[in-house]
Amino acid sequence: MRTTPEPEPRAPRPALVFDDPLDQQSSDDTDRGWGERSEGDSAADLKRFLDEKPPHHL
C-alpha cells in the first residue's frame, strides 16, 4: 500500500528549433501586421480616414 500519490505525467517540453528565423515570414511582412484592414469598399476607407484623422486636421 502506497501513501504517496503517483506523480502526474508531465506535458512534453517544446522542441528546440534551430531554423534560420530570417527565413520565416513575420507579421510585419504582411499588410495585416501593419494594421491594414481587409475591407475594400470606399465607404470603409472614408470611415477609416475620418476615424484616424488627427485633431489638428479638422
MOFENLIN-V870438 format. One record per pair of residues at least 12 apart in sequence whose ideal C-beta (glycine too) atoms are under 10 Angstrom apart, sorted by the first residue. I is the first residue (numbers start at 1). J is the second residue. If there is no record, write none. Layout:
I|J, I|J
This chain:
35|48, 35|52, 36|48
